[in-house]
Structures are given as structure tokens and as C-alpha cells.
Amino acid sequence: EKLSFEVLLEKVSHYGAQVPERAVYLTAGIDSQRNRYEVYVWGWGPDEEAFLVDKHIIMGRPDDEETLLRVDRVINTKYRHADGSEMSISRICWDIGGIDPELVYQRSRKHGIFRVLPVKGAAVYGKPVITMPKKRSQRGVFLCEVGADTAKEMLYARLGAPAAPFTQSTPYAFHFPDNPEIFSEVEAKQMVAEELIEKVEKGRVKLLWDAKNRRNEALDCLVYAYAALRVSMQRWQLDLTQLAAARRQENTEDEMSLDEIAAALSGG
């Protein structure tokens, strides 16, 4: 049964900042098309609570340097966190499908081979969400394989869950900003474009996710952004709970030092 886009519209909330308080790590997914790149930026909190932060559609030939420079600017965007600090996108998974892979390899080398990871989809059931090779390829990059079907099954279960209160932390919950330039009915429909179907190949029944010619770029970008999160956990031992605690501790120390300065200035 196909997920209804209205379920996602119920998860829209007022963030109060570009990056909400509980989002402590930013990743992005980039989908490559023949006439554009689409970029979705996601914030992640403890227990993989997810917050859509930004969206860009960059029109132009994918091999045109001006188009790629505009993608560069998105990759290097700073986002204002609810605590007043600035955040960068920590890791990006960039799809090589449908274009010359060397275009993505060049950008991986430019922005950092660990920060921008070229990815290709592996539509085989049971594959890990992302597999990163131990060594660089001959092109000097880490070409990762994304188990798109595995990721979609996990993400659709979360997207289909009842809307969680924005004011409280909820494991695996999804949140979307009340900004129609970033999220609207269009993006909601793209995120739920696919459905699980049975297909017979060589006498065997296989389960496949199929968009049935519906636009699904928002879903693909979510899969890539989630893969970027997962590889950060697997390869670099990212712990969202520890990161959130460290951020709170840092903010507390900053507040204490300001209080001490105020006391000193007042003769306290």
C-alpha cells in the first residue's frame, strides 16, 4: 500500500531557526539529473530524529562549470543553529547515476574525499544502507554503494509513523519546516512516490520499490543524506547522543562564562 503524502504534511512544524535545537549533525544528498542537480540538507538528532533543513534545485547542464560552482556554494553554506552557532554540512553523498561520474569525483577531491562521497545505487534487497570501500579507487575517491531498497524500507516505516510533537525528542521521528520554498505538497508527493511491488524474474518473485514514472528526487536525496549519516556512524563512529550532550555542555560553559563576566563588571 502506497504511503499518503498527507501523512508527511502533518509533520510540518515551526522550527524557530534554520537548524532546530535537537539537530546536531547535518548531511546532504545530491541527486544528479541531465538538466539539474537537486540538493536536500537534513539535520539529525539523537536516535536518528530527522529534520529537513534546506532544499536547492540547481538548473543547468551537469557538466557546466557554472552549474557546478553553484552546487559548490550550496555545499559550503553555513546554517544558523537554534543556539546561535553556525553549522556546516558534515557529509554529503552525491549520486553519479545518469551523468559522467568524473564530474562528481572532481568535486569529491575538491571538497574532501571523506566529506563528499560519490555514490551509486544497488537496487538489490538486503544490501546495507551504504558500503564504503576500504581503499580509494583509481580516480582517488571512495565510490560507495547505497542499498537503496534497504534504506527506503527503513525510511518509509518512519515517514509513515504518526506525527510526533515537535517540542519533545522522539526516536526516528521526521519533521519538516513550515517553509513552502523548502517543503510543500510537491516535495511530500516525491518522498512517497514509490511503492513496494512484486516482480517475477527468472521464475522467482522479487520485491522492488517502484516510482511508476512519478517524480521521486526528494526521496532519492533523503536516501543519500541518510546514507551519509550511516557511513558517519560506521566509519567515523559518530554518536548523535554524545554529540548532543557535548553541544549542551559547551553551551552551558559559555553561559557560565558570560555570567561570570557580568558579575565581575558589576563588582560581584
NUSE-55634 format. One line per 10 residues: their letters; for each residue x, y, z of N, C-alpha, C, O, CB. Coordinates in pm, whole numbers, plus 50000, padded with zeros to 5 digits. Glycine has a CB too. Example, Ala and Ser with C-alpha at 12.3 -4.5 7.8 and 13.67 -1.06 7.14 Angstrom:
REM NUSE-55634
AS = 51319/49431/50780/51230/49550/50780/51320/49670/50780/51424/49668/50846/51131/49553/50905 | 51285/49775/50708/51367/49894/50714/51290/50003/50787/51341/50114/50804/51408/49940/50572 $
REM end
This chain:
REM NUSE-55634
EKLSFEVLLE = 50085/49880/50000/50000/50000/50000/50088/50125/50000/50181/50137/50080/49904/50000/50123 | 50058/50217/49909/50138/50339/49895/50112/50436/50010/49997/50456/50051/50109/50407/49760 | 50219/50494/50061/50209/50591/50169/50145/50720/50118/50177/50765/50008/50349/50620/50230 | 50057/50779/50197/49988/50903/50158/50075/51024/50189/50136/51033/50296/49853/50914/50230 | 50080/51118/50095/50162/51238/50117/50107/51325/50229/50181/51401/50291/50171/51320/49988 | 49976/51315/50256/49916/51395/50364/49977/51362/50500/49983/51447/50589/49765/51372/50369 | 50024/51238/50515/50088/51197/50641/50211/51283/50667/50239/51318/50782/50127/51046/50636 | 50284/51317/50561/50404/51399/50577/50368/51544/50608/50438/51610/50685/50490/51393/50451 | 50260/51594/50548/50220/51733/50574/50181/51754/50720/50189/51865/50771/50103/51771/50483 | 50139/51647/50787/50106/51656/50929/50230/51673/51016/50219/51704/51135/50028/51532/50972 $
KVSHYGAQVP = 50347/51652/50958/50472/51659/51034/50541/51795/51019/50656/51812/51061/50566/51549/50989 | 50471/51892/50960/50526/52027/50943/50521/52103/51075/50419/52101/51145/50449/52105/50832 | 50632/52170/51109/50640/52245/51235/50717/52374/51212/50792/52388/51116/50708/52162/51346 | 50698/52469/51303/50776/52593/51302/50906/52567/51377/50904/52540/51498/50696/52712/51366 | 51019/52576/51307/51148/52544/51368/51197/52654/51463/51254/52624/51568/51251/52522/51260 | 51175/52779/51426/51227/52888/51507/51371/52924/51475/51422/53025/51523/51217/52853/51651 | 51437/52841/51393/51574/52866/51348/51596/52779/51226/51520/52686/51201/51681/52835/51461 | 51702/52808/51148/51729/52723/51032/51748/52578/51075/51696/52485/51013/51853/52772/50957 | 51824/52560/51183/51850/52426/51237/51792/52419/51378/51836/52493/51465/52004/52393/51238 | 51695/52332/51402/51634/52322/51535/51733/52276/51641/51838/52220/51609/51515/52228/51532 $
ERAVYLTAGI = 51698/52298/51765/51789/52270/51877/51837/52125/51880/51955/52101/51906/51720/52303/52006 | 51749/52030/51854/51787/51889/51870/51869/51836/51752/51926/51727/51762/51664/51804/51887 | 51876/51909/51643/51956/51866/51528/52102/51905/51551/52135/52023/51562/51903/51929/51395 | 52189/51806/51558/52329/51833/51594/52428/51793/51485/52548/51810/51501/52364/51761/51722 | 52378/51739/51375/52467/51693/51267/52393/51710/51135/52277/51670/51122/52511/51543/51289 | 52460/51769/51036/52398/51793/50906/52460/51705/50798/52582/51693/50788/52412/51941/50868 | 52374/51644/50717/52419/51572/50599/52337/51619/50480/52233/51684/50496/52407/51417/50618 | 52384/51586/50361/52309/51623/50240/52313/51508/50141/52406/51428/50138/52368/51751/50177 | 52209/51503/50059/52205/51411/49946/52189/51491/49819/52107/51582/49812/52090/51308/49962 | 52267/51455/49717/52261/51525/49589/52221/51426/49481/52286/51323/49461/52397/51593/49554 $
DSQRNRYEVY = 52112/51458/49411/52063/51376/49301/52102/51442/49170/52078/51562/49151/51908/51356/49309 | 52163/51366/49080/52211/51420/48953/52112/51390/48841/52072/51275/48821/52349/51362/48919 | 52073/51494/48769/51982/51480/48655/52049/51542/48531/52152/51609/48543/51844/51548/48684 | 51992/51519/48415/52054/51568/48292/52049/51720/48279/52129/51778/48206/51987/51506/48173 | 51955/51783/48348/51943/51929/48335/51947/52001/48469/51914/52120/48477/51815/51964/48263 | 51987/51931/48575/51989/51995/48707/52051/51903/48812/52067/51782/48792/51847/52035/48750 | 52084/51965/48925/52118/51891/49047/52015/51929/49153/51974/52045/49162/52265/51923/49096 | 51973/51832/49232/51884/51861/49345/51957/51825/49474/52016/51718/49486/51749/51782/49333 | 51951/51917/49570/52022/51900/49697/51924/51916/49812/51851/52015/49820/52139/52002/49710 | 51922/51820/49901/51841/51829/50023/51934/51815/50143/52017/51724/50148/51729/51719/50026 $
VWGWGPDEEA = 51920/51906/50237/52003/51907/50358/51916/51862/50476/51806/51912/50496/52065/52049/50385 | 51967/51766/50552/51894/51711/50666/51973/51726/50794/52095/51710/50796/51862/51563/50642 | 51903/51759/50902/51963/51763/51035/51922/51639/51112/51810/51589/51098/51922/51892/51111 | 52014/51590/51195/51989/51466/51269/52014/51488/51418/52110/51554/51458/52079/51352/51217 | 51924/51431/51498/51938/51436/51643/51953/51297/51700/51953/51200/51625/51819/51507/51706 | 51966/51285/51833/51976/51154/51897/51865/51060/51851/51751/51102/51827/51972/51169/52049 | 51899/50932/51839/51805/50829/51793/51755/50856/51652/51643/50819/51615/51686/50819/51888 | 51839/50923/51574/51812/50948/51432/51684/51027/51406/51618/51009/51304/51804/50817/51359 | 51648/51114/51501/51538/51206/51475/51580/51298/51360/51692/51350/51359/51501/51290/51604 | 51491/51317/51262/51528/51383/51137/51454/51514/51116/51334/51524/51141/51503/51290/51020 $
FLVDKHIIMG = 51527/51615/51067/51472/51747/51041/51516/51792/50902/51636/51807/50877/51517/51850/51151 | 51422/51815/50812/51458/51872/50683/51498/52018/50704/51422/52095/50763/51341/51860/50580 | 51616/52055/50656/51671/52188/50682/51669/52277/50557/51641/52396/50567/51814/52176/50733 | 51699/52219/50440/51711/52305/50322/51693/52221/50195/51707/52099/50196/51848/52378/50319 | 51663/52292/50087/51646/52228/49956/51691/52325/49848/51661/52444/49854/51499/52183/49932 | 51763/52274/49749/51805/52356/49635/51787/52277/49507/51822/52159/49501/51953/52403/49651 | 51732/52341/49405/51729/52285/49270/51817/52374/49184/51786/52491/49162/51582/52275/49213 | 51927/52318/49134/52026/52395/49060/52016/52357/48913/52065/52252/48872/52171/52370/49116 | 51951/52443/48835/51929/52414/48694/52056/52441/48614/52136/52528/48647/51812/52499/48640 | 52073/52363/48506/52188/52382/48419/52245/52248/48376/52214/52144/48435/52295/52465/48488 $
RPDDEETLLR = 52328/52251/48275/52394/52127/48231/52483/52076/48343/52557/52154/48404/52477/52151/48102 | 52479/51947/48372/52558/51895/48484/52708/51907/48464/52784/51906/48562/52523/51752/48506 | 52752/51918/48338/52896/51928/48312/52943/52072/48296/53059/52097/48264/52932/51849/48189 | 52852/52167/48316/52888/52309/48304/52950/52358/48434/52893/52338/48542/52764/52395/48267 | 53065/52421/48426/53136/52462/48547/53055/52562/48629/53062/52561/48752/53271/52523/48510 | 52980/52648/48563/52897/52745/48637/52790/52673/48719/52761/52712/48832/52831/52846/48539 | 52733/52568/48663/52635/52488/48737/52702/52425/48859/52646/52428/48969/52574/52377/48647 | 52820/52370/48839/52891/52304/48948/52937/52402/49055/52942/52368/49174/53012/52228/48894 | 52970/52524/49014/53008/52626/49113/52890/52662/49202/52907/52692/49320/53061/52752/49042 | 52770/52659/49145/52651/52685/49227/52626/52571/49326/52580/52593/49438/52527/52706/49138 $
VDRVINTKYR = 52657/52448/49283/52649/52336/49377/52753/52354/49488/52725/52327/49604/52671/52200/49303 | 52873/52399/49450/52978/52425/49550/52928/52521/49658/52952/52500/49777/53103/52483/49482 | 52860/52627/49615/52812/52727/49711/52711/52665/49808/52710/52699/49926/52749/52846/49637 | 52628/52576/49757/52532/52508/49846/52607/52419/49945/52577/52419/50064/52431/52423/49764 | 52704/52345/49896/52783/52256/49983/52850/52334/50095/52863/52284/50206/52888/52180/49901 | 52892/52456/50066/52965/52537/50164/52876/52632/50244/52926/52716/50318/53071/52617/50094 | 52745/52620/50230/52652/52705/50305/52665/52681/50454/52682/52567/50499/52507/52679/50259 | 52657/52789/50531/52652/52780/50678/52507/52798/50723/52434/52881/50669/52747/52887/50745 | 52468/52720/50821/52330/52726/50871/52330/52768/51017/52414/52725/51096/52260/52588/50855 | 52234/52854/51051/52224/52905/51188/52148/52807/51275/52032/52773/51248/52155/53044/51189 $
HADGSEMSIS = 52214/52761/51381/52152/52669/51476/52071/52748/51578/52094/52867/51598/52260/52583/51548 | 51975/52682/51641/51890/52747/51741/51970/52806/51856/51924/52900/51921/51788/52649/51795 | 52090/52752/51882/52173/52805/51991/52257/52925/51948/52335/52979/52027/52264/52696/52046 | 52242/52967/51821/52314/53084/51771/52442/53053/51697/52498/53141/51632/52345/53174/51884 | 52488/52930/51704/52612/52893/51635/52585/52865/51488/52470/52850/51446/52676/52769/51703 | 52693/52858/51410/52681/52824/51268/52720/52679/51247/52814/52630/51309/52769/52918/51181 | 52649/52611/51159/52679/52471/51129/52705/52454/50980/52642/52518/50896/52563/52381/51174 | 52800/52366/50949/52827/52328/50811/52770/52189/50785/52740/52114/50878/52980/52332/50781 | 52757/52155/50659/52717/52019/50623/52838/51930/50643/52943/51951/50581/52663/52012/50474 | 52824/51831/50728/52939/51747/50763/52973/51643/50657/53091/51618/50630/52913/51677/50894 $
RICWDIGGID = 52870/51583/50597/52898/51481/50496/52789/51481/50390/52671/51504/50418/52909/51343/50561 | 52832/51455/50266/52742/51460/50151/52759/51333/50070/52871/51291/50042/52769/51585/50064 | 52649/51271/50031/52651/51161/49934/52594/51214/49803/52482/51264/49798/52569/51037/49986 | 52673/51200/49696/52639/51259/49567/52625/51147/49463/52721/51074/49436/52747/51364/49522 | 52508/51135/49407/52474/51031/49310/52549/51052/49178/52551/51162/49124/52324/51029/49284 | 52611/50944/49126/52683/50953/48998/52597/50905/48882/52640/50913/48767/52812/50872/49005 | 52477/50856/48909/52392/50799/48804/52345/50901/48703/52305/51012/48739/52274/50732/48865 | 52350/50864/48576/52294/50949/48471/52385/51059/48419/52350/51128/48324/52171/51009/48519 | 52502/51077/48481/52597/51179/48435/52737/51117/48430/52756/51003/48472/52594/51304/48529 | 52832/51193/48380/52971/51148/48379/53020/51142/48524/53028/51246/48590/53062/51244/48293 $
PELVYQRSRK = 53053/51024/48575/53096/51012/48716/53214/51102/48751/53229/51143/48866/53131/50869/48746 | 53298/51131/48653/53417/51212/48680/53379/51350/48734/53457/51410/48809/53502/51227/48554 | 53262/51401/48696/53216/51531/48748/53204/51527/48900/53242/51622/48968/53081/51570/48684 | 53150/51417/48952/53133/51403/49097/53268/51372/49162/53297/51422/49271/53032/51291/49129 | 53349/51292/49095/53482/51260/49150/53563/51387/49169/53631/51404/49271/53557/51161/49058 | 53557/51478/49071/53631/51604/49081/53586/51684/49202/53668/51741/49274/53612/51687/48953 | 53455/51688/49226/53403/51764/49340/53437/51696/49472/53457/51764/49573/53250/51782/49328 | 53445/51565/49472/53487/51494/49593/53630/51531/49628/53662/51558/49744/53474/51341/49573 | 53716/51533/49527/53856/51572/49552/53866/51719/49593/53951/51755/49674/53943/51546/49427 | 53780/51802/49538/53783/51946/49569/53739/51974/49712/53804/52052/49782/53694/52023/49472 $
HGIFRVLPVK = 53630/51911/49756/53572/51941/49888/53624/51850/49999/53600/51875/50117/53422/51930/49882 | 53695/51746/49961/53746/51650/50060/53688/51512/50033/53566/51495/50032/53713/51695/50203 | 53774/51414/50013/53727/51282/49970/53648/51210/50079/53576/51114/50050/53845/51196/49930 | 53659/51256/50204/53577/51197/50310/53448/51277/50331/53350/51225/50385/53656/51190/50440 | 53448/51402/50289/53330/51487/50309/53227/51466/50198/53107/51454/50226/53370/51635/50315 | 53271/51461/50074/53181/51439/49961/53209/51299/49905/53315/51274/49848/53199/51549/49850 | 53112/51211/49922/53128/51072/49880/53043/51045/49756/52921/51058/49761/53088/50975/49994 | 53106/51008/49644/53028/50966/49527/52956/50835/49560/53013/50747/49624/53120/50949/49401 | 52830/50824/49517/52755/50702/49545/52684/50651/49420/52648/50728/49330/52652/50726/49657 | 52667/50520/49417/52585/50457/49313/52487/50364/49382/52519/50303/49484/52673/50379/49208 $
GAAVYGKPVI = 52368/50355/49326/52264/50273/49387/52283/50125/49359/52332/50087/49253/52129/50317/49339 | 52244/50043/49455/52244/49898/49438/52103/49851/49471/52071/49825/49587/52352/49827/49530 | 52019/49839/49369/51878/49802/49391/51866/49651/49411/51797/49582/49335/51790/49850/49273 | 51933/49602/49513/51928/49461/49547/51883/49451/49692/51944/49510/49780/52067/49390/49526 | 51776/49376/49716/51722/49368/49851/51823/49306/49947/51890/49208/49914/51591/49289/49852 | 51832/49364/50065/51918/49310/50168/52057/49371/50174/52134/49341/50265/51931/49165/50149 | 52090/49457/50077/52220/49525/50080/52223/49625/50196/52119/49682/50230/52248/49598/49946 | 52340/49648/50258/52349/49751/50362/52311/49888/50307/52319/49912/50187/52491/49756/50421 | 52268/49977/50397/52231/50113/50354/52344/50177/50276/52321/50242/50174/52193/50200/50476 | 52467/50160/50323/52583/50211/50249/52704/50123/50276/52726/50078/50388/52613/50359/50287 $
TMPKKRSQRG = 52780/50100/50171/52904/50024/50181/53016/50113/50127/53014/50152/50011/52897/49888/50103 | 53112/50143/50214/53225/50227/50174/53349/50140/50159/53384/50066/50251/53250/50341/50278 | 53417/50148/50045/53538/50067/50027/53648/50109/50123/53652/50224/50168/53587/50077/49883 | 53737/50017/50154/53847/50048/50246/53952/50136/50179/54022/50212/50246/53911/49919/50297 | 53963/50125/50047/54065/50200/49976/54003/50288/49868/53892/50264/49821/54168/50104/49913 | 54078/50391/49832/54034/50478/49724/54038/50406/49589/54115/50311/49570/54120/50605/49719 | 53956/50452/49498/53957/50397/49362/54075/50455/49285/54150/50538/49337/53823/50428/49288 | 54092/50410/49161/54199/50464/49077/54179/50613/49050/54274/50684/49017/54205/50388/48944 | 54055/50661/49064/54026/50803/49045/54052/50883/49173/54029/51004/49176/53881/50822/49000 | 54099/50816/49278/54136/50887/49401/54021/50921/49493/54033/51010/49577/54206/51011/49366 $
VFLCEVGADT = 53907/50850/49477/53790/50878/49561/53736/50748/49619/53778/50638/49582/53680/50950/49478 | 53642/50762/49712/53576/50646/49771/53436/50634/49711/53343/50701/49756/53569/50658/49928 | 53422/50550/49609/53292/50530/49546/53212/50431/49631/53247/50313/49641/53307/50478/49399 | 53105/50480/49691/53025/50399/49784/52902/50342/49715/52850/50398/49619/52983/50484/49906 | 52857/50229/49768/52737/50165/49716/52623/50184/49815/52639/50154/49934/52762/50013/49688 | 52510/50233/49768/52395/50257/49854/52289/50150/49830/52243/50130/49718/52335/50399/49829 | 52252/50081/49937/52143/49983/49931/52010/50056/49936/51947/50065/50041/52153/49879/50046 | 51969/50109/49822/51853/50199/49817/51726/50132/49868/51649/50193/49941/51831/50249/49675 | 51704/50007/49830/51581/49938/49873/51579/49919/50024/51475/49936/50088/51569/49803/49804 | 51693/49885/50081/51702/49869/50227/51672/50001/50296/51596/50006/50393/51842/49818/50268 $
AKEMLYARLG = 51734/50109/50247/51713/50241/50306/51568/50284/50294/51510/50337/50389/51805/50344/50240 | 51508/50263/50178/51369/50305/50157/51273/50232/50250/51179/50291/50302/51328/50282/50011 | 51297/50104/50271/51210/50028/50361/51215/50085/50502/51112/50100/50568/51251/49879/50362 | 51337/50117/50549/51353/50175/50683/51290/50314/50691/51217/50344/50785/51502/50183/50719 | 51318/50397/50591/51271/50536/50595/51120/50545/50577/51057/50631/50639/51341/50617/50487 | 51062/50460/50494/50917/50464/50475/50843/50425/50602/50735/50478/50630/50877/50372/50361 | 50901/50332/50678/50838/50294/50805/50835/50414/50900/50738/50433/50974/50914/50176/50871 | 50942/50494/50898/50950/50612/50985/50861/50725/50934/50793/50791/51012/51095/50661/50995 | 50862/50747/50803/50780/50853/50745/50631/50826/50767/50552/50919/50782/50808/50867/50595 | 50594/50699/50769/50453/50663/50783/50403/50662/50926/50283/50646/50949/50431/50531/50724 $
APAAPFTQST = 50493/50678/51023/50453/50680/51164/50372/50806/51194/50388/50906/51125/50577/50671/51257 | 50286/50803/51297/50209/50923/51333/50302/51040/51365/50413/51021/51413/50118/50893/51454 | 50254/51161/51339/50333/51281/51366/50367/51289/51515/50281/51268/51600/50258/51408/51321 | 50493/51320/51544/50539/51333/51682/50541/51480/51721/50567/51565/51636/50680/51269/51701 | 50515/51512/51848/50520/51653/51892/50659/51711/51867/50761/51650/51900/50484/51664/52043 | 50663/51829/51808/50792/51891/51776/50869/51928/51902/50992/51933/51900/50772/52015/51690 | 50798/51953/52011/50862/52002/52134/50932/51893/52213/51005/51923/52307/50759/52068/52221 | 50911/51767/52177/50977/51661/52253/51055/51569/52160/51014/51544/52047/50875/51580/52334 | 51166/51519/52211/51250/51428/52134/51179/51294/52114/51131/51234/52209/51386/51407/52204 | 51174/51249/51989/51109/51122/51957/51199/51043/51863/51228/51089/51753/50969/51146/51892 $
PYAFHFPDNP = 51244/50924/51904/51332/50844/51818/51272/50821/51679/51155/50787/51666/51361/50711/51883 | 51353/50841/51578/51321/50813/51438/51211/50902/51379/51166/50878/51267/51279/50671/51425 | 51167/51004/51452/51061/51091/51402/51113/51180/51290/51231/51214/51285/51003/51177/51517 | 51023/51218/51200/51055/51310/51091/50984/51442/51114/50869/51446/51157/51017/51250/50955 | 51055/51552/51083/50998/51686/51094/51031/51765/50968/51138/51749/50908/51052/51760/51221 | 50937/51850/50927/50954/51933/50808/50924/52078/50843/50835/52104/50924/50863/51884/50693 | 50998/52174/50783/50978/52315/50818/50854/52374/50753/50814/52333/50644/51100/52396/50777 | 50794/52472/50821/50677/52540/50762/50724/52650/50668/50691/52767/50684/50585/52599/50873 | 50803/52609/50569/50857/52699/50468/50829/52635/50331/50897/52539/50294/51011/52726/50489 | 50731/52687/50257/50693/52624/50130/50804/52624/50025/50797/52548/49929/50573/52692/50074 $
EIFSEVEAKQ = 50906/52708/50042/51018/52706/49948/51105/52582/49969/51178/52540/49880/51103/52833/49962 | 51096/52524/50089/51174/52404/50121/51087/52279/50118/51127/52175/50065/51240/52418/50258 | 50967/52290/50174/50880/52173/50181/50735/52211/50157/50680/52300/50222/50893/52103/50318 | 50675/52142/50060/50534/52166/50026/50474/52033/49980/50536/51928/49993/50518/52276/49915 | 50354/52041/49927/50289/51920/49875/50373/51853/49766/50371/51731/49753/50150/51954/49820 | 50447/51934/49689/50531/51881/49580/50637/51786/49636/50651/51673/49589/50598/51995/49502 | 50711/51833/49736/50816/51751/49795/50758/51630/49869/50815/51521/49866/50902/51834/49891 | 50645/51652/49936/50580/51542/50009/50543/51429/49912/50563/51311/49942/50454/51592/50084 | 50488/51466/49796/50449/51364/49697/50571/51291/49642/50565/51171/49617/50370/51429/49583 | 50681/51364/49623/50802/51298/49574/50857/51199/49676/50908/51093/49640/50909/51403/49540 $
MVAEELIEKV = 50847/51233/49804/50902/51146/49908/50823/51016/49923/50877/50915/49968/50904/51218/50040 | 50696/51018/49885/50615/50897/49896/50582/50840/49758/50484/50767/49742/50484/50926/49974 | 50664/50874/49658/50634/50836/49519/50642/50686/49495/50575/50635/49405/50729/50906/49426 | 50720/50616/49573/50745/50475/49544/50660/50382/49629/50616/50416/49739/50891/50443/49564 | 50638/50265/49575/50566/50162/49649/50632/50027/49622/50696/50007/49519/50415/50158/49608 | 50617/49937/49716/50678/49805/49707/50591/49716/49619/50472/49696/49646/50698/49743/49847 | 50652/49662/49514/50576/49575/49424/50647/49440/49410/50766/49428/49438/50559/49642/49284 | 50572/49341/49367/50628/49210/49339/50656/49200/49189/50573/49237/49106/50533/49096/49385 | 50774/49149/49157/50811/49133/49017/50871/48994/49000/50954/48950/49080/50912/49244/48972 | 50829/48925/48895/50879/48790/48869/50996/48798/48771/50980/48845/48659/50767/48697/48814 $
EKGRVKLLWD = 51112/48751/48816/51230/48746/48730/51287/48605/48734/51321/48554/48841/51337/48851/48775 | 51298/48544/48616/51350/48407/48604/51277/48311/48696/51338/48224/48759/51500/48405/48634 | 51146/48329/48702/51064/48237/48780/51062/48263/48929/50998/48189/49004/51109/48101/48756 | 51131/48367/48973/51137/48399/49116/51070/48533/49142/51083/48627/49064/51284/48401/49166 | 50998/48540/49253/50930/48664/49291/51028/48754/49366/51088/48712/49465/50804/48635/49377 | 51043/48877/49318/51131/48974/49384/51049/49095/49427/50952/49133/49362/51247/49018/49289 | 51089/49154/49539/51026/49277/49587/51109/49396/49543/51230/49399/49566/51009/49275/49742 | 51045/49493/49482/51116/49611/49432/51039/49737/49466/50916/49737/49469/51139/49602/49279 | 51112/49846/49491/51049/49977/49508/51036/50040/49370/51133/50047/49295/51131/50070/49604 | 50916/50084/49336/50888/50135/49202/50814/50269/49212/50712/50279/49280/50806/50032/49121 $
AKNRRNEALD = 50866/50370/49142/50802/50503/49141/50692/50512/49035/50613/50606/49036/50906/50611/49117 | 50687/50414/48944/50585/50414/48837/50579/50548/48764/50472/50606/48744/50447/50379/48895 | 50697/50596/48726/50714/50721/48649/50677/50848/48727/50671/50956/48668/50630/50714/48525 | 50654/50836/48858/50631/50956/48939/50767/51015/48977/50864/50943/48994/50546/50922/49068 | 50772/51146/48991/50897/51212/49031/50931/51172/49175/50844/51172/49262/50886/51367/49019 | 51058/51139/49199/51098/51090/49331/51232/51145/49378/51299/51085/49462/51104/50940/49329 | 51271/51262/49323/51403/51316/49358/51417/51344/49507/51524/51322/49564/51428/51443/49280 | 51311/51391/49571/51318/51421/49715/51346/51295/49795/51420/51298/49893/51188/51486/49763 | 51287/51184/49752/51312/51056/49819/51455/51011/49797/51522/50969/49891/51215/50948/49769 | 51503/51019/49673/51641/50979/49645/51740/51061/49729/51835/51007/49785/51672/50996/49496 $
CLVYAYAALR = 51716/51192/49737/51805/51277/49815/51801/51241/49964/51903/51246/50032/51768/51425/49796 | 51683/51205/50013/51673/51161/50153/51753/51034/50174/51824/51021/50273/51525/51139/50192 | 51742/50940/50082/51819/50815/50092/51969/50845/50097/52041/50787/50178/51788/50722/49972 | 52016/50936/50011/52159/50968/50009/52202/51040/50138/52309/51013/50192/52192/51055/49887 | 52118/51132/50185/52151/51203/50310/52154/51106/50428/52238/51119/50517/52049/51316/50336 | 52063/51010/50428/52062/50909/50535/52184/50819/50524/52243/50781/50625/51932/50825/50529 | 52222/50784/50402/52344/50705/50382/52466/50780/50435/52556/50719/50493/52362/50671/50233 | 52469/50912/50415/52580/50994/50466/52584/50988/50619/52692/50985/50678/52566/51140/50419 | 52467/50987/50682/52462/50973/50828/52514/50837/50870/52596/50827/50961/52318/50993/50880 | 52467/50732/50803/52504/50596/50842/52654/50570/50825/52716/50505/50909/52424/50495/50761 $
VSMQRWQLDL = 52711/50621/50717/52855/50599/50697/52935/50678/50800/53045/50636/50838/52897/50639/50555 | 52883/50792/50845/52949/50869/50951/52953/50789/51081/53050/50796/51156/52877/51004/50973 | 52847/50713/51106/52842/50628/51225/52935/50507/51211/53006/50472/51304/52698/50581/51251 | 52932/50446/51095/53009/50323/51073/53158/50348/51063/53239/50278/51125/52960/50253/50948 | 53195/50448/50984/53337/50469/50953/53404/50565/51051/53523/50553/51080/53352/50523/50811 | 53326/50661/51102/53386/50763/51189/53328/50764/51330/53353/50856/51407/53368/50899/51127 | 53251/50660/51364/53199/50641/51500/53117/50760/51550/53120/50792/51669/53313/50614/51595 | 53046/50826/51461/52956/50933/51504/52853/50878/51603/52790/50776/51577/52885/50999/51383 | 52837/50948/51716/52736/50913/51815/52651/51038/51838/52697/51134/51900/52801/50861/51951 | 52530/51038/51788/52445/51157/51794/52411/51196/51937/52399/51315/51968/52318/51135/51716 $
TQLAAARRQE = 52394/51097/52024/52362/51126/52165/52479/51195/52233/52461/51293/52305/52324/50997/52241 | 52600/51142/52211/52720/51204/52268/52742/51344/52212/52780/51435/52285/52843/51117/52243 | 52719/51359/52082/52738/51490/52019/52641/51592/52076/52678/51707/52099/52720/51479/51867 | 52516/51551/52098/52416/51641/52156/52454/51681/52298/52440/51797/52337/52277/51575/52156 | 52504/51584/52376/52546/51612/52513/52664/51708/52516/52669/51799/52598/52582/51481/52587 | 52759/51688/52424/52876/51775/52417/52835/51917/52378/52891/52015/52429/52979/51721/52317 | 52739/51927/52289/52691/52059/52247/52623/52131/52362/52643/52251/52382/52594/52047/52127 | 52542/52058/52439/52476/52118/52556/52579/52162/52659/52566/52270/52718/52377/52018/52620 | 52681/52081/52681/52785/52114/52778/52860/52240/52736/52889/52327/52818/52884/51997/52793 | 52890/52248/52606/52961/52365/52553/52879/52491/52572/52932/52596/52610/52993/52345/52404 $
NTEDEMSLDE = 52750/52482/52546/52662/52598/52562/52649/52639/52708/52643/52758/52739/52524/52568/52504 | 52645/52540/52798/52637/52568/52941/52761/52641/52989/52753/52737/53066/52618/52439/53022 | 52878/52595/52941/53003/52660/52980/53008/52803/52929/53056/52893/52998/53124/52581/52927 | 52958/52824/52806/52955/52960/52750/52866/53050/52834/52901/53165/52862/52906/52957/52605 | 52751/52999/52875/52659/53078/52957/52721/53112/53092/52705/53223/53141/52527/53002/52977 | 52792/53016/53151/52855/53039/53280/52962/53147/53270/52973/53233/53357/52917/52909/53334 | 53040/53143/53164/53145/53243/53150/53085/53382/53132/53140/53480/53183/53236/53208/53031 | 52974/53392/53060/52908/53521/53044/52855/53571/53178/52862/53691/53207/52794/53511/52942 | 52801/53480/53259/52752/53518/53392/52867/53569/53478/52852/53666/53553/52684/53398/53460 | 52981/53502/53468/53098/53543/53547/53146/53681/53505/53184/53763/53588/53211/53440/53531 $
IAAALSGG = 53144/53706/53374/53184/53838/53324/53089/53945/53378/53132/54051/53422/53186/53841/53169 | 52960/53915/53373/52860/54010/53422/52880/54039/53570/52869/54154/53615/52718/53956/53398 | 52911/53934/53647/52934/53951/53791/53057/54038/53816/53057/54123/53905/52950/53814/53860 | 53162/54015/53737/53285/54093/53754/53262/54240/53721/53311/54328/53791/53397/54036/53666 | 53187/54265/53615/53160/54403/53574/53075/54477/53677/53084/54599/53690/53092/54405/53439 | 52992/54402/53750/52905/54466/53849/52968/54467/53989/52906/54506/54087/52771/54395/53855 | 53093/54423/53994/53163/54424/54123/53131/54304/54209/53164/54302/54327/53129/54548/54198 | 53064/54201/54148/53025/54083/54224/53141/53988/54245/53124/53883/54308/52913/54012/54155 $
REM end
